[in-house]
Amino acid sequence: MSGAKKDSLILGKIYEYRHLNISNVANLEDNVYAKIRFNVEKRNAILWLIPSMYVLAKDPREYIRESYSNIIYKNEHDFDVKKQLVTGTIRRNRKAMPTIIEYNTPDLYGITLYENYMLSPFHPHNRVYYRFKQFRQSDGNTRLEFKPKIYNTQLVNGFAIVDTNSGRIIRTVLNGEFDMVSFCSEVKQGEDGAFGLMPAQCTTAATFRFMGNRVSTVFNSMYHQSTILPDSIDESKSRQLIDSLRPEPLAESDKRLYESQEAQKRAAEEADTIEHKENKLRDFLWHSVGDNLVTPLAAESKDAEFRLSPIINPLYVRYSGSKGLSYKIRFWLRYRFNDHRYLTLEPTFGYNFKQRQFYFTAPLRMTYNPKRNGYAEIVWGNGNRISNSTVLDQINHEHGDSLHFDEQDADKFTDNFVEVKNNIMLLDWFDLETGLVYHQRKAVNKGLMNKYDKPTEYRSFAPKFVFKFYPWLDKGPTLTATYERSIKNVFDSNLQYERWELDGQWKKRIRGLRVLNIRHGYGFYTNRGDNYFMDYSNFRENNLPEGWNDKWTGDFQLLDGKIYNESNFYFRNNVSFESPLLFATWLPYVGKYIEKERLYFSNVIVQHTRPYFEIGYGFTNRYISLGFFASFLNTQFQKAGITFDFELFKRW
């Protein structure tokens, strides 16, 4: 029997073991003790700017953190973790390098080892990416070695000790590198049944490297702890309690870290000098002010949650050749009245440097029936700048088509809007959204409008209806139909229009981290009035950054902004395909760092122009997401452009 066939046999048993036990995972409950040691080997000022690493940027250089948690498994990929006890020597018990935690809970039998990244060598759909060798051991178990066919950050190498008869993975060692962290994990699986799909103990040695900084960690998790803490204990900081729960005694080096912290506390309590007060002020600036510049600000109580994105945050910087540089900040607040009713405020603020304009949108939502997607919402924002070429056409017509407008922003208007709406799921496959929309649009160049005796402000008041269909529930496309009609003389409304839009979107997830995105849409005006703005809900320019997982797949990157606002109708198509290990991964030196790649194809048909096409290619890695696009009218090339977003520390 050949080696390949032998490998096939042991792999088949591993696949079969998962198949036999996967149904028993739901509702499994476990308790886990975890300890992590940090050693800041090299550091510089850059470390201050890295989210979750800020707390390690100041002396001392070694830290310890311990926790005791309760885990409830919903399935092999999804589980809830309640941290009941957290203690250590990191200031204020803050988290550091939170991504390391995932390396200690690998899903060996899943498609990905960790949540949506790193392809497991033990899943049948990933077999094409790995080479395997097996060796029969003297104890009857099988040693299965694996390595990638091509080195890439989404793949690992190592070996596993497998029960030859059942296919249960007894122990495995995984080596890999992802998101600036190189790691080696040794995982011991549970003894039998469903627990055999879960880790029983995991030790991970990991090293973070970035721009001259190096932080090494050793993380040890021990599952199946017998002590069950009361539900009332929630993130307790009791050192005495962790001492009673710790399954193994601390090493002498660990004890010294705790003793050093206690000595510093005693010295601080005894000190009562001007110098100490100055140190307290300096610590306040360091922790409370400086920390919030580079790390997310978050707070949570029994009824309320709060989050604010960092002020200095490269993740929210975006550049494109057509739209320029933009930056945004997000804020999120939720207040729970009870389990079925809560209030959410989620404003986004951004600035576009090319347009020199500040944008914001502030949705306030009251969810009153989460099971039926029932909510009432009010949204206030200033939208995007919008063109109204009709006004300039009228001025030219009145003056014999003799005028040429060279003034910048001659036909541009700002847009402030308020939208009030209510949504409810009437059927499992049908949502109904009803609302009112009010727009106030003001001319950017008011002097030009006054010169030719034209209004400098236009207002519209419109009822709006959105019908959302899910004929295949969550396994197929979402279809929407939108109807909006303006009514004159309500709140000084002086515009009249009627608009319809039809839209279909489908994000089809394919095994192996592949995604097919498809979007088709059609919109048209059936009533235009004398003066109007072409302002579609599903076909508009977006000036604020979103990142790799945004609407790159459903937006046009090079389309002139005026095109969105000058046609009585549009017909659009957007398709993209995303996959790891596509093209760039085969390139020497750089290919190993490519996480995912995308191919784009988009086209739109609008009034008074030939069909417009965009094709593109993009990739994302630990540093940036980069897209290359080219546009065409029919088959005639128009222009090319680049779009990029920073992706540094997006998982941190």
N, C-alpha and C positions, 0 to 999 in steps of 0.2 A: 504494500500500500504506500503511495507517494506521500511526501510531507504535506502537500497541498490538501490532499484528501483528509489526512489526519487533522489538519487545522480546521477543515470544514466540519468535521465531526465534533470537535470540542466546542467550536463556536456555535454549532447548532444546538448543543446541550445548554449553553449559556442562554441562548435565545428562548429555548423551551422552558428553562427554569423561571425566567421572567414571566412568560405566558401563563404558567401554572399558578403563580403566586400573586400576580398583579391585582387581582380582584379583591384580595384580602387586606390591601394596604389601607383603604379608606377607614378613617376614625381610629387608627392606631395612635396611641399616646405614649410619650416618652419624656424622661427628664435627663438633662445633659449638664455636665459641669465642663467649663472651658477656662483655659488659662492661656494668656498670650504675653510674651516677652518682647519688648522693643529695645533695639540698640541702635542709636543714631551714630553711625560710624563716620560719616562725612556730612557736613551741612554748610549752607551759605544763605544769603538773604532771600534767595528764590524760595526756600522752604516756607517762608512766612506767607507766600502768596498761593500756596497749594491748599485747597479745601481739605479739611480734616487732618492736615499735617501741621497746621499752625501751632498746635499744642506741643509739638515735639521740637519746635524751633528754638527753644530756650533751655538752658541747663535745668535739670541734669540730662544726661544722654541715655540713661537706661530707665525703663518703666516696666511695670507689671499691671495687668488687668485681669480680674477673675469675674466669672459670672455663673449663675445657676438659672436654667430656663426650663420651661415646660413647652413641649412641642406636640401639636396635634396635626397628624397627616390627613389631608383631604384626599390626596392621591400621591403617587410616587413623585410627581413634579411640583406639587403645591402643598405647602404646610404653613401653619401659623405658629409663630414663636412668641411666647410671652416671657420676657426677661423679668424674673422675680427678684433677682439679687445681682447687683453690680458693684464691684469695689476695685480699688487699685490705687496707683500712685500718680496717675495722670490728673492734672489740674481739673477740678470740678467734675471728675469722672466723665470727661468728654470722650467721644469716640475718636479713634485715630485709625487711619487706613481701614475703613469699614469693609472694603472689598475683600480683605483677607478672610473675613468670616465665611464667605461663599466657598472658599477653597477647602474648608473643613466640613462641608456638607455636599460632596459630589453625588450626583445621580448617575451611578455607573451604568445602569441599564437603560437610561433614557437616551434620546437622540443627542441632547447636549448635556455635558457634565454639570454645567452651571446654568443659571437662568439666561437662556437665549445666546449663549456663546460657548465655544469649545466643544467640538464634535467627539462624542464618546466612541472609543474603539470597540465597545461591547454591544453596539446596536447594529442590527442587520443593514440598515440604510446607509451606514457610514463605512461599511466594509470596503468599499471601493477606494477609500482614501488611505488605507493602511496595509502594511505587509506584516504577516504573522509567522512565528515559528513556535513549535511546541516541543517540550521535552518531558518524558515520563520520569517522575522522581521515585526514589527508593520507598517512600511511604505510600505510593500508589496515586498520589495527586499529580496533577499536570501543571507544569510551568509554561505559561503562554506569554511569549515576548511579542511586542508590537512596536512598530515605528511608522511614521508617515511616509507615504510614497514621495511626497514633496514637503519640504519643511515650510510650515506656515503657523502663524500665531493661533489659528483656530484648531490646531492638532497637537496631540501629546505623544510622548513615547514612554516606554516603561515595560513592566511585566506584571502578570497576575498569577497567583497560585489558585488553581481551580479544582474543585472536587470532581474527579474524573467521572464518577457515576451519575451525580445529580446535575452537574453544570453550575453549582453554586460557587461564586467567587469568594474565596476564603480571605485572601489578602491581595492587595495590589499596590504598586508604586507608580505614581504619575509624575512625569517631568514636563514642564511647559513654561511658556512665557506669554503673558498677555497684559496689555495696558500698563507697561513700564514695570511689571512685577514678574520676576522669574521665580519659579517655585518647584518644590519637590514635596509631594504628599504621599504618606504611607497610610493606607486605609485598611482597617480590619472590618469585615462585614459581620452582620448578625449571624446567629448560629443556624437558624432554619426558618422555613415558611416565609411569611411576608417580611419578617425582620431580616431575613437574608438579603433582601433588596436594599436594606438601609445600613448605613455605617454604624458600627459599634464603638469604634475608636478611630480617630484620625489625627495624625500629627503632620503639620505642614511647616516646612522651613522656607521662608520667602524673603526675597531681597528686592527692595524698591530702589531704582536708579533714575535720576533725572537731573541733568544740567549740573553735575558735580555733587549732588546730594546722594547719599546712600544710607538706607535704613534697613536693617535686617530684623526679622521677626521669627519666632518659633511659637506656633499655635497648636495647642493640644486640646482636643475635645473627647470627653468620655461619656458615652451614652449609657442607657439602661441603669440610671441611678435609682436606688430604691426609695429614697426619701421624697415624699410628695408634700410640697409646701401648700399652705392654704391659699385660696384664690385672692384673699385680701392682701397678700404680700405682693407688691408691685414695684419693681426697681428699688428695692431696699438697698441701703449702703452699709449694712451692718457687717463690720469686720468679724465680730464674734460669731455671727451666724454662718458666714462662709468658712470659718475655722472648723465648725462642727460638721459641715457638709463635704469638705474637701476629701476626695477619695484617696489621695496620696499626699504625704507630707511635703511641705515646701522645701526646695533646695536651699542651701545656706545663702546662695547669691540672691534668691528671692526674698528671704527673710531680711537681708541687709537693706534691700530697697524699701521695705515697709518701715524698718527701724530708722532709716535716714529721714523718711517723711515725717515720722512721729517726732524726731528730734527737731526738725525745722518748725513744726507746729508749736512745740513747747517754747522754742526760742522766740517765735513771733508773739506768743501770748505774754511772755515776760518783758518783751521790749516795749517801751513807752516813751520814745524819744521823737524829736522832730525828724530825724533821719528815717525812723520807721514810718512816720506819717507820709513822708515823701515817697517812700517805697510803696506804701499802700496806694497812693495816687498813681504811681507809675504802673503798678499791677492792674489798677482799674482801667487805665488807658490801654494796657496790653490786652487784657482779657475782654473787657466789655465793649470797647470801641474798635480797637484794631482787629479783634477776632471777627467781628461782624462785617468788616470790609471784604474779607476773603472767604468766609464760610457762611452757609445758609443760617439765618436766624430762625429758630423754631422754638415753640413753646406749646405745651399741652396740659390741659386739666381734664377733669371729669366730663365737662360739658363743652369745652372749647379747644380748638386747635388753631395754630398760627404758624405761617412760614413766610419768610422773605428771602428772595434770592440775594446772593452777595452783591455788594456795590461794585467790587472789582471782580468781574466774572467773564473770562474769555469765551465761555460757552455761548453767550448771547451776543457775540460780535459776528456780523455777517457782511460779506462783500460780494457784489456782482458788478460786472462792467456796465450794465444798464441802469441799475438802481443805486450804485455807490455803496458807501459804508453805513451801516446802521447798528444800533445797540439798544438793548431793552432790559428792563427789570420787571420781575414778577412778584406779586404779593398774593397770599392766599389765607383766607380766614374762614373758619366754619364754627358755628355755634349750634349745638344740638339741644332742642327742646325735649325730644325723646327719640326713641329708635326709629320712629316713622316720620319725624319732622325735624328739619334742620335748615339753617340759613347759611349760605355760602357767598362770600365776596372774593372775586378773583380778578383784580385789575392788572393790566399790563401797560407799562409805560415804555416808550421808545423814542429814539431820535434818529432821523435820517440826515447824515451830514451833507450829502449831495444836494438834497432839497432844502436843507436848513429848516426842517420842520419837525416839531414835536408831535408825536402821535400817542394816543391813549385809548383804551377801551376798558370799561368798568362794569362787568356784569354782576348784578346782585340777584341771587336765586333763592327762592324759598321752595324746598322740596317737601311736599306734603303727602306723597304716596309713592315711595321708591319702588314698590313692587310693580306699579303700573306706570312707572316713569312719569309720575305726575309732579309738575313743578310750575311755579309762576316766576317770571324773571323780568327785570328791568335792566336795560343795557344803555349806558351813556358813553359816547365816544366822539372823536373828531374825524373818523374815517380817513380817506385818502383825498388828496387833491384831485379834482375832477375837471374835465374839459367840457365846455359848452360852445362848440363851434357855431351853433345856430345863431347866437347873438352876433358874432362877427359877420356871418353871412347876411343877416338883416341890415347891419350897418353898411356893408358894401353895396347891398341892393339899393338902399336909400340914397347912396352917393354915387351910383352909376358904376359900381365895380372898379372904382379908381383908387381905392385905398389899399395900402400894403402895411400890415401890422408887424413892425420889427420889434416892438416892445416885448420884453421878456414877460412871460406869464400873461399875455394879453387875453387869452381865453380860459385862464385857470380860475377855479373857485375852490375855496376851502369848504369843508363839509362837517358840520356839527349835527349829531343825530341823537335821538332818544327812541328806543324801541321797548315796548311793553308787550309781553307775550305769555301765553299759558300753553302747556303741553300735557297731554294725557294719552296713555295707551288704551285705546278702545278695544282692540283685539290683540292677541299675541303677535300678529303680523301687521298691525296698523296703528300708527300714532297720528294724532291730529294736533296741530299747533295753530293757534289763532292769536292775532296780535295787532298792534297799531304801531306805525312807524312815522316819526316826524323828522324831517331834514331841514336844516337852515344852511343855505349855501351862500357865501359871500365872495364877491369878486376880489381876487388878489390885487389886480390893477384897478382900483376904484376910480382913479383919475381918468382913465380911458372911458369907462362906462359913463361917468358924469359928463365928459366932453361931448359925447354923442347922445346924451339924454336917454340912457338905458339904465334899468334898475341895477343897483349894486348888490342886491340881495334877493334870493328866491327861496320860497318855503313850500314844503309839501307835507300833507297829512294823508296817510293811507292805511286803511285796513289791510291786513295780510293774512293769508291762509297757506299753511304748509301741510301737505299730505305725505306721510312717510310710510312706505310699504316694505315689509320684510317677508316676501312670499316663501323664502327658504329659511326663515328665521336667521340664525347666526351662521348658516352654512352656505350662504349665497349672497348675491348683491343686494344693496339697499337702493330702493327707488324712491325719488321724491318728486312732488309736483308743487310748485309755488305760484300763487296768484296774489297780485298786489294792485290796488286801484286807488289813485289819489282822488281826494274830494276837495274842491275849491272852497275858499272862504271859511274854513275851519281852522281856528288859531292862525288867522291871517294867511292861510295857504293861497298861493297864487299860481300853482302849477297843477296841471291835470294830465294824468296818464293811466294806462292800464297795461300790465306786464304779466306774461306767463313764462315759467321756466320748468323744464323737465330735466332730471339728472339721475344718473345711475352710477354707483361706485361699488367696486368689489376688490377687497384685499384678500386674495386667495393665498393662504399659507401652504407651502409645499414642504414635505419632509426634507430635512437637511438644511434648515435655516434659509430656504428659498421662498421668495414671495413674488407673486404676480399681481401687479396693481393695474386695474382697468377703470377708466372713467369716461363716460359719454354724457354729453349734455346739449340741450337746445333751449334757446330763449328768444322771445320776440315781443314786440310792443304791438298791441291792437288799438291803442289810442294814444296819440302823441301830444295833442294840444298845440298851442302856438309856440311856447317856450318850454323846453324840457331838457332833462339830463338823462343820458343813457347810463343807468346805474344798475347793473345786474347783481343779483345775490351770489351767483355761482360762477361768474366770469368777471373777475376784477383783479386789480393789481394789489399785491400784498407787500407792504414796505417794511415789515418787521421780521427779524430773523426767527427761525424755528429750529433748524438743525437737520440732521440726516433723516430723522423720522417725521419730518414735517410734510408739507404739500409739494415738495420737489416733484413728486410723482404726478401731481394734478395741477401744476402751475406751468405757465410759459416763462422761460427765463430771459428771452431776448425780445419779446414782443413789445413794440412801442406802446407806452401807456395810453396814448390817445385812442388806439384801436379799441380799447375796452369801452369807450364812451361815445363812439361815433356811428354805430350801426344799429339799424332797426331790429336786427336779429343776429344770432350767432349759432354755429353748429360746431362743437368741439369734440375731440377725441384725445385721450391721454393714456398711454400704455407704458409701463416700465416692468423690468424683470430684475430681481435682486438675488444674488447668490454669493456665497463664499467660494473661493477657489475657482474663479471663472477664467480671467485672462491674465491680469497683472500679477497674480501669484506665481506665474511661471518666469517672471523676470528675475534675473540674478540680483542679489543684494537687497533690493527694495521689496520684492514680491512676498517675502516671508512676513512682512509687517502689515500686509493688506488684510483687513478683516472681512469686508464685504464689497461687492461691486454691483453696479447697476447699468442697465441699458435703457435709454429713454426714446420714445417716439411720440410726438404730439402734432396735431394739426387742428386748424380752425378755419372755418369759412365765415366771412362777414361781408357786409354790404360794400360795394364799390372797390373790391380788390380781388386779386386771384387767391386761390387757396394757399394758406400759410402753413409751413411745416417746420418743426424743430426735431433734430436728432441729437442725442447726447450720450456721453459715457461718464460715469462717476464712480468714485471709490471712497471708502472711509477707513481710517485707521486710528491709532491712539492719539494722533495729533490734530488732524483736520479731516473734514469731508470736502472733496474737490470734485467739481463737475465741469466738463467741457461740452459746449453746445454750439451748434451751427444752425442757421435758419435759412429757409428757402421760400421763394414765391414761385409756385409750381415747381419747376426744376431749376430755376435760376437762383444761384447762391446770393444771399444777402449779407450776412455778417456772422462772425464767430465771437464767442465770449466765454468767460470763466466765472463760476460761482464757487465761493468757499465759505465754510463755517468752521470755527474752532471747535474741536471735540475734546480738548484736553480735560481730563478728569471728569468726564461726563458721568461716570459710574461712582464717583467719589462723593 
